[in-house]
Amino acid sequence: VPLQSLSHVLKALLDGNAGVSRICPAGVRDIEVPHDCAHGIEPHWARSLMLKHHQWIVLSRKHAAHLVHPQALAAANGIFESEYLGEPLCSDEVFPLLTLALKEQLLQDRVPAEQTLSQLMLYVAASRGNFEQGLREMDARAECILYAPWPGCGSSDIPSLKRAKSPLLGGGMSPTDRDGLLHSLASRGVLFSRKLGLYQGNVSAHMAMLDSGDSHPRTAAPVRLLPLPAEECCGPIVMARWGLATIKACLPVPILVAASGSLALISGKLALAGGHTSSRLPETSFQRLIAVYVTAHLAVFLFSVLAFPEYSLLEPFRKAGLLQRPEL
């Protein structure tokens, strides 16, 4: 449902911006979107999930042609199968951006080389905290032109439901609160809404709202749905989790394995050798603790294999080529 008049929609999309695509990123909880936002990602999740976005996007003509190119689709599908199966998202929440992030040269090669996520400049930028800059370099920008009432994502009138799978019909709000939200979204530059219905529930009132909005200055659509206020974001624990995820994304796997293994060895030795004899952890108790830890993890592993064969903890072995992925 439009929240702006047709003339304003065309002006917002075409005036000086016809060659720019608009992507609406899902956003990071407690940094970009509220903590309970259903579509957001956690600060400590894999940096590959920074590419998660809403399904509604605006494409330039160049990007539209790129998106349907057979070689681009095949390459993006390879990256998706390698990196995103088992992740908490749907394919249409990352596949379009994966396709657009591929280099133009790939489309010109008769037999294109297999692509990996680490080869995408957009992913490299996202892993270093420069996601917005990466979008601009590929002639796109973060701009959310369509609003859907996902629980916990910006409006205090919409109930929180962090694990929701779809937006709430009507936003779970009273008609008065919903009408206020529609006005607020229009003033913030959002062009369309979904699952909120018409203003005051009828066409005439909705058309009157669109016409009245033409006399007011409009701004560009928000960069997230909806952005977290500056005073509520970026607590110390959140930024610590974000920083560790950034380090993990920037360092090669062998270095991470060596570092974590060394820390585990040192901490284990200190647990046995540190402190007075009367207060330090006995070696037999330490061995029992390790046995319980390993047993619990094996139980979780076996449960995941039995209950979720397509999304199990065997996924790392499949990525390494040691196991074949089951056909679904």
N, C-alpha and C positions, 0 to 999 in steps of 0.2 A: 504494500500500500504506500503510495507516495506521501511524503511529508512536506514536499515543496512543490510549487507550481512547475509545469512543464518547462516554461522559459528559464526558470532558475536551475532546474536539473540540467538542461542542455548547456547553460552557461557554466555551471560548475564543472561539468565533465569535458567540455570542448574548448573553452576560451584559454588558449595558450597551453593546454594540457592534453591535446589530442594524442600525442605520442607517449604519454605516461600511463602505465597501468597502476591500478590501486589494489593493494592487498591489505587485508585486515588480520594482523597477527593475533594469535590466541592470547599472548601475554603471559608474563611470569607472575605467579601469585606473590603478594606482599611486596612486590617491586613495581609492577606495571598495572596489575589488576588486583581486586580485593582477595583476601585470604580464602574465602569460601566460593570464589568464582568457579562455576562448574567446568567451563571450557579452558581454564588456565592450566599452566604447567607449573610444577614445583621447582624451586630454585636449584635443588640438588639433582634434578633429572638430567639425563644425557643432553648435551648441548645440541644434538641433532634435532631435538624436539622444539628448538627455537623456530624451526621452519614451519611449525604447525600454524594453520590459519583457518579463518572461517571460509565456508564454501562459496560465499557470494563475493565475487571479485569483478573488477572492471579491467578489460584488456584493451591495449592498443591494437591496431591492425597488425603490426609487426609481431606482437606477442601472441595474438590469436592464431596467426599462421604457424608460429613456432610450436604452439601447444598441440596442434593436430598433426605435426610432422611425424611420419612413421618411425624414423630413426630416433627422434627425441623421445617419443613415447616408449620405445623399446629400451633405451638407455635408462630412462627414469624408472621403468618397471624393474630393471635389474637392481638399481639402487634401493628401491622400496623393498624388494624381497630380501635384500641383504641386510638392511638396516632397520626396517620399520615393522616387520611382522612381529606381533607380540607387544608392540608399543600401544599405549592408551590413546589411540586416535583412529579415525577412519581414513581410508585411502584418499578420499576427496578433500581431506584436510591438510594434505601435504604434497600429493602427487602433482597438482598443477604448478606449484612453486618449484618443485624438483625439476620439472620439465623446462620451465622458463630459465632456471639457473644454469642450464647446460650451455656450453660455448657454441657460438654460431658455426665454428669450424666443424663441429661434429655433424651438422646437417649436410655438409658438403662432401664428406668422405663417403666413398662407396661402401667400404667395410669399416665402420667406426670402431675404434678401440673400446673395450669395456670400461665403463666409467665407475668411479667410486665416489662416495660422499666427500672424502677428503680432497678430491680434485675440484669441487665446486667452490668458487671464490665466495659465494654467498655463505656457505657453511664456515669457511675459514674466518670470514668477518664476524659471523655469529659467535663462533667459539672464542673470539677475542673481545666480545662485548660491543662489536660495531655493526650490529645487524641492520640498523637503519641506513648506515653508510653503504653497506652491501646492496641494499635495495636500490638506492639512488644510482649506484654504478651500473645497474642493469635496467635503467630507465623505468623504475617502479618506485612506489613510495607507500608507506603505511598510512592508510586512510580508510576508515570504516564508514562506508556510506549506507549500510543497512544495519538496523538494530533488531535483534531478536531477544526476548526476555529470558535469558539464561539465568537460573537461580544464583543469587549471590554475586552478580556481576555489575554492580554499580548503582542500582536503584534500591534505596532502603525499604521501599514498599514491596519489593519482590522477595518472597521467602528464600532462605538459603537452603540449598540441597546440593552439596559438593559433588556427589556422584550422579547427578542427573544426566540422562542420555540425550535429552532434547529440551528446547525451550518450553516454558509453561504457556499454555493457551490462555490468552488474556493477561498473562503476567501474574496471575493469582492476586490481582488487585481489585479494588472497588472501581466502579466506573469513573468516579471523580478523580481518584489517584491516577488512573490510566490516562485520562484526558490531560492531566497535568504533565504526565511523563511525555506524551506526544508533543505537547507544546515545548517542553524542555529540549527534547531531541531535535526538533526543527530549529530551535535557536542555536543549537550547538553544531549545526551543519550536516546532520544526518539526513540523507535524502529519502530513505525508504524505511518502513518498519514491517515486521513479520510477526504474526500471531498476536497482534494487539488490537486488530479490528479498526473500525472507523472512529473518528472523533465524534463524541456524543452518540455514537451508534447509528448514524445515518449519513447518507451521501451529501445532502445539502449542507449540513453543518461542517462536514469534512472539507468540502469545496470552499466554503467560506473561510475556514482556517488557512487553506492554501493561499487564497487571494489576499488575505490580510497580512500574510508573512512577506509578501513582495515589497512592502514599504519599509521593512526593517533590514538593517545590514546583516549579512550572513557571514559566517566564518567557515574555514575548511573543516571537514569532518574530523572527529577525534581519531587519534592514532591507535587507540585500543577501545574495547567495549567493556565497560567504560573505564577510563584511566583512573588509577588510584590517586587520591589527593597527595600532594608532596608531604604533608605533615603526617601521613599515615604509613608511609612506605619506608623500606630500607632499615629495619631494625638490625642490631648487631648480630643476632643469631642468623637472621635471614641472609645478611651479607657474607657471613662466614660460610654458610652453605653454598652461596653463589660463588664465592671465591674458590672453594675447593672444587666445585664443578668446572670452573674455568681452568684451573691447573690441570685437572684430569683431561680436559679436552685439548689442551695445548701440548701436553707431554706425550711422547711415544709410549706405546704399551710396554715394551721391554723395560724402560726406565721406571714406569709405574710399578711393574711387578717387582723389580729389584728393590725399589724404595720401600714398598709395603712389606716385602719379605724381610728386609733388614730391620725395620721397625718392630715387626712381630718377634724376630729373634731376640732383639735387644730387650724388649719389654718382658718377654718370657724369662730371660736370664735375670733381669732385675727383680722380677716377682719372686724368684727362688732365692736370690742372694742378698737382697736388700734388707735393711733393718736389723734389729737384734734377733738372736736365735729364738727367743720366746714369742716374737711378734710376726716373724716372716711366715710366708705360706709354705707348709710342708710339701715336699716333692710329691708324695702320694696324693695329696689333696689337689695339687695342680694337675696331675695326670688324670684324676677323675673329672675335674672340671673340663679339661680338653676332650675327654671321651664323651661327656654329655653334650658339649658344643657340637662335636662332629656328628654324633647320632641324631641330634635335632635337625641339623642341616641336611643330612641324608634322608630323613623322614620327609622334610619339606620337598626335597628334590624328587623323591619317588612319587609323592602325592601329585606334584605338578605334571609329571610324565603321564600318570594314569588319568588324571582329571582333565588336563588341557594339553592333548598331544600336539596341537598346532601352535600353542603359545607356551611351551614348557621351558624349563631351565636347560633343556638340550639345545636351545637356540644357539648358544656360543659354539657348540660343536658343529652345528650345521653351517654357521658362518665360516668356520675354519675348513669346511669341506670334508670333515671326518664322517658326517652322517648325511643322508639324503632327506630332503624335506618331503613330508607326505603330500600327496596330491589331494586337494580339498575340493 
